[in-house]
Structure formats: C-alpha cells, structure tokens
Amino acid sequence: MQMPLIQFTSLVYSILIMFVFFLKKRQNSLENKIYSGLIIVNFIGLIIDILTVVVIQLYGNSLIGEIFNKLLLVCLIAYMVFMTIYIYV
C-alpha cells in the first residue's frame, strides 16, 4: 500500500504553521479571525484527504469511500470560501 507522502508532509507543515500562529499574541482583527478559520479548515481538509486515500485503497469504491470523497469536496469548497473572503476583506 502506497502511503500519501505529500499529504503527510503538508500535515506536518500545517501543524507547524498552526503552532506559530496560535501560540503567539496577535491583534483581534477580522483578517486574523478569517486566517485562523482558513488554517483550521486546511488542517481538517488534510486529515480528511489522508483518510480518503487510505479508505479508497482499503475498500475501493464503496459507500464509505464515497462519503469521504463528499467530505473532501465540502472541505475544498469551505477552503475556497474562506480564501475568497480573506482576499476581498
């Protein structure tokens, strides 16, 4: 079974960014709130992406694989919405 190496390295990088952002003192601005939501959605999306790859490799195109695919699409849409809001605010 081939493990998703790029997703794991991205997860480590995302955890590093989360530690740096959430452990330091910052201003209570709208941009920071949107960026924190963006980081959280990215982290959840990476976990769901890794789980999707593993589930598809184990079970193939079953119902649980379809559910994880739909969850991944919802996370991608949420990420696009947060990114669009972050850009235009």
C-alpha positions as CSV (number, residue, x, y, z in Angstrom):
1,M,0.0,0.0,0.0
2,Q,1.4,3.4,-1.0
3,M,1.1,6.0,1.7
4,P,0.2,9.6,0.8
5,L,3.7,11.1,1.4
6,I,2.8,14.6,0.2
7,Q,-0.2,14.8,2.4
8,F,1.8,13.8,5.5
9,T,4.5,16.4,4.8
10,S,1.8,19.0,4.3
11,L,0.2,18.0,7.5
12,V,3.4,18.5,9.4
13,Y,3.9,21.9,7.7
14,S,0.3,22.8,8.6
15,I,0.8,21.8,12.2
16,L,3.9,24.0,12.3
17,I,2.0,27.0,11.0
18,M,-0.8,26.4,13.5
19,F,1.7,26.4,16.4
20,V,3.3,29.5,15.2
21,F,0.1,31.4,14.6
22,F,-2.0,30.2,17.6
23,L,0.8,30.4,20.3
24,K,1.8,34.0,19.7
25,K,0.0,37.1,20.7
26,R,-1.9,38.8,17.8
27,Q,-4.4,41.6,17.2
28,N,-8.1,40.8,17.4
29,S,-8.8,41.8,13.8
30,L,-11.2,40.4,11.2
31,E,-8.3,39.3,9.0
32,N,-6.8,37.3,11.8
33,K,-10.1,35.6,12.5
34,I,-10.6,34.7,8.9
35,Y,-7.0,33.4,8.6
36,S,-7.4,31.2,11.7
37,G,-10.5,29.7,10.2
38,L,-8.5,29.2,7.0
39,I,-5.8,27.3,8.9
40,I,-8.3,25.1,10.7
41,V,-10.2,24.3,7.5
42,N,-6.9,23.4,5.8
43,F,-5.9,21.1,8.7
44,I,-9.2,19.3,8.7
45,G,-9.1,19.0,4.9
46,L,-5.7,17.4,5.1
47,I,-6.8,14.9,7.6
48,I,-9.9,14.0,5.5
49,D,-7.7,13.8,2.4
50,I,-5.3,11.3,4.1
51,L,-8.3,9.3,5.4
52,T,-9.9,9.3,1.9
53,V,-6.7,7.9,0.3
54,V,-6.4,5.2,2.9
55,V,-10.1,4.3,2.7
56,I,-10.1,4.1,-1.1
57,Q,-7.0,1.9,-1.0
58,L,-8.5,-0.4,1.5
59,Y,-12.2,-0.6,0.5
60,G,-12.2,0.6,-3.1
61,N,-15.2,2.4,-4.4
62,S,-17.6,1.6,-1.6
63,L,-20.1,3.7,0.3
64,I,-17.6,4.8,2.9
65,G,-15.2,5.9,0.1
66,E,-18.0,8.0,-1.5
67,I,-18.8,9.6,1.9
68,F,-15.1,10.5,2.4
69,N,-15.0,11.9,-1.2
70,K,-18.0,14.1,-0.5
71,L,-16.5,15.3,2.8
72,L,-13.3,16.2,1.0
73,L,-15.3,18.2,-1.6
74,V,-17.1,20.1,1.2
75,C,-13.7,20.9,2.8
76,L,-12.4,22.2,-0.5
77,I,-15.4,24.4,-1.0
78,A,-15.1,25.7,2.5
79,Y,-11.4,26.4,1.9
80,M,-12.3,28.3,-1.3
81,V,-14.9,30.3,0.5
82,F,-12.5,31.3,3.3
83,M,-9.8,32.1,0.8
84,T,-12.2,34.3,-1.2
85,I,-13.3,36.1,1.9
86,Y,-9.7,36.6,3.1
87,I,-8.7,38.0,-0.2
88,Y,-11.6,40.5,-0.5
89,V,-11.7,41.7,3.1
